[in-house]
């Protein structure tokens, strides 16, 4: 039975979301930073490759089952950018604010109808560092990029990501609703369904 999982990230927003979902199974989600584990080199060219690299690195360093999330924003008008580079879109030392500012500048002359985008999430779960069959779960959340930030919840590009069916930005949604609808929420729901036997023991 799994009681503790190391999250291959130090992102507090992701840690909070995973803890909320997996907490119902009494699974403790611990960030790799708690073990002084450095970030893995994200040398992959896809979300799947990077998620596996990160999970393997965290599992090898801690000896615990590891969960890695590689996710990002794909904007159609930018040919899918920022994509796998979403977290570091604005360069070394990138912050949410600098990434959002760069995205708004890149889309400055793009009309609303052409600002379609989606969040993608790929989760990789590895029981141990040499797990030959990591679980890969994916989610996708369709939306549009706003011309200015809205809302105080969430992180990353959430303030700029409009959900057309709700006419609200992701950052305007309560955590529970976002966790149910989002790309990460979809991927986590798939993950929980697939690892439930390990969680029940």
N, C-alpha and C positions, 0 to 999 in steps of 0.2 A: 504494500500500500504506500502511495506517495503522500508524504506529509509536508515536504518542503521542495520548492522549485526555485532555482536561481534564474533570475531574469537577466538576459544578456543586454542590459541597458542600465543607465543611471538616470534616465528620464523620469522625473517625478510624476508627470502626467500619465505616462504609460503604466508606471508602477501602480498608481492609484486605480486605473481602470482594470488592470489584471487582478489586483487584490480584491476589488469589489465583486468581480465575477467568480473567481476561484475560491473566495472566502467561504462561499456556501458549502464547499466540500471540506472545509477546515484545512485547506492547503495554504501554507504560508509562502508568500512570494517574496523573495529576498533579492534586492538588486546586487549585481556583481560587484558594485563599488563597496559593499559591506565586507567583501573578501579581498579588497584591494586588487581586484582583477582589472587589468587595463582593457581598453576597447580593442576588439579584433580589427585587423586590417580588412576593410571592405573592398576587396579586390575583384569581387564578382561583377558581372555585367547585367545582372537581373536581380529582382527582389528575392527570388528563390535561392540563388547562389549566395547572396549576402546573408540571408537568414540562417542558412546552414552553417556558413563560416562562423557566425557569431555564436550560435548555439553550441557548436563543437568546442569552440575556444573556452566558453564559460564552463561547460561540463568538464573539460580536461583540467581546468584550473581549480575547480571546487570539489569535484567528485560527486556532484549532485546532478539530478535530472535538470536539464536546461531548456528554457523557452526563449526563443529569439523572435523578434518582430522586425521585419524590414518593410517599411511602408513609405508611401509618398504620394505626391499630387501629380497627376498627369493633366496638362492643359492642352486641349486640341489645337488651339491657335499657335502654340509654341512647339508643335510637333512632339507632344508628350513630355516636354520639360515641365518642371525640374526633375520628375521621375525619381530614379534611385539617388539623385543628388539633392533631394528636397531639403534635408537637414542642413546641408552645407551650400545651399544655392548661392548665397551672397559671399562665399569665399571663406577663408580661414577665420575662425572666431565668429562665425555666423550666429546671429540670434534670431528669435522669432520675428522681432521688429525689423531687422535688416532684410530678412528673407521676404517678408510681406511687402516691404518697400520696393524691393527689386522686382517682385512679381507685378505690383501695380504699375511700375514704370514700364515694364515690358509689354503690358496690355493697355497702355494709355490710349492708343488710337483704335482699339478693337471694340466694336459695338457689342451691346449686351447679347444679342442673338448668337454671336460667335465666341462667347466666353465660356463655352461648355468645358467641363472638367470632371474628373473623378478622383476620389481617394482610392488607392489600392493598398491592401495589406496582405502580406504573406507571413504566416507563423510557421516556425520550425520547432518541433519538440523532439528532444533527444533524451532517451533514458540514461545514456552514458555517452562518453566522448567517442566511442567506437561503434555506436549504434548504426547498424547497416541499413536500417529502414526508418529513418526519421519521419515523423508525421508532418505532412505539409498541408496546411489549411489556408484558404484564400477568401478574401472578401473584397467587394467593390461597391462604392457609394457614389452615385451620379449627382452632379450639381452644376453650379455656374459660379464664376468668380465675380464678386461684387466690385464696385469702384471705390468703396471705402469700408473700413473695418466696422463690424457691428457685434456687440455682445462682449461679455466679460468672462464667460466660461470657456473651458477647453484650453488648447494650446496650439502651437504651430500655426497652420493656415486656417484654423477654425473660424476666426473672425471674418475671413474673406470668402468662405465657402457657403454659398446659398443653396438650401434644399428647396427646389422649386415647388414641390408638393405642399410644403409647409409655409413657404414665403418667409423663412427665417434662416439666419446664418447658423452654422453648427455651434458657434460660440454662444448662441442665445438659447440653446436647448438645455434642460435639466440633465444632470449626469445619467440618470436612469434611462431617459428617452434616448440620449445619444448612444449609450452602451447597447441599446437594443437595435438601433438603426444603422450605426456606423459600419464602415469597412472593417474596423478592428472588432467591433461587436459581432459582426457576421462570422469572422474568422474564429473568434474565441468560442462562439456557440458551436461551430463545427468541431473545434478542438475538444471541447468538453464532452461532446457526444462520442468522440472517438477514443478519448483516454478515460472515460468513465470507469471501465473495469479496473484500471490502475488506481483510481481514486477511491473506489469502494473497497479495494483490497480483497 
